[in-house]
């Protein structure tokens, strides 16, 4: 599958189901896409990030062991990543300084 087609699928989707890795979350935020996060078992960073965004009401998350698609879709209706604001002010300047 080419990246253009993948991008079209992401933007046409109401939600994406994915792991809660740092780069995946940053991509979701940058692209303004809602998601259900399922941390990889034993990956403490993914478990932490999934819990953090769950508490902030930005992304719904559920463990892989307990994952139920129907339940996750229903519970995730109250989580709207699209309400998240990303402030990139000064980002370009900071990157240049690196």
N, C-alpha and C positions, 0 to 999 in steps of 0.2 A: 504494500500500500504506500502510495507516495504521500509526502508531507502535506501537500495542498489538500488532498482528499481527507486526510486525518484532521486537518484544521477545520474543514467544512463540517465534519461529523461532530467535533467538539462544540462548535458554535451553534449547530442545529440542535444539540442535546439540551434537555432540561437539566440533567445532572450527569456526572461522570462518577464511576466507582473506581477508586484507585488506592494505592498504598499511600501512607502518610509520610513519605520521605520529604526532606527539606526542599529539594529542587522541584519535586512534584507540586508541593504546596505553593512555592513561589511562582511556578508556571500558572497554576490555577488562579492565583491572585492577579498576576500580570495580565492574564487573558480574561479575567472577570467571569470565571466559570464556577457554577455550583458543583459540589461533589460530596459523595459519601466516602469517608476515609476508613480504610481497613488496614491497621498497622500489621506489619509482618511480625508474627509471634517471635518473642525473644529480642526484637530490635528495640532497645529501650528508648532511643531517640525518636523513633516513629511512634511508639506508645505515648511518650511524653507530648509530642506535637499534636497527635490526635486528641488527647485529653485537653490540651491547652485550647485548641480551636473549638472543641465541643463546649467547654466552659464559657468561651467568649461568644457562643451562639453564631459562629461563622460557618463551620462545617460540622455536619453530623458525623459521628464515628461509631463503629461497633467492632468488637473483636472478631477475628476470623473464626474462632471456635463457636461463637454465639451468633454468627451472621445468618440473618434471614432476610432475603431480598424484600419481601412484602412488608415486613415490619420496618426495615430500614427506610424504604421509600415513604412509608406513612409518617414515621417519626421525623424524617428529614425535611418535611414540608415547612417546618417552622425555622429552618436554618437558611439564611439568605446571604451567601457570600457577596452577592451583588450589592449589599448594603455596606460592605467593607470599603473604607476609603484608603487609598494608597497615596502617600505624599512623596513624590519623587523630587521635590524641590531640593536643589543643591546636589543631587545624586551625580550628575555629569561632572561637576567640579570635583567632587570627592574621588570619583574614579580616575580623573586625570592626575590627581595628587598621588594616587597609589603607584 
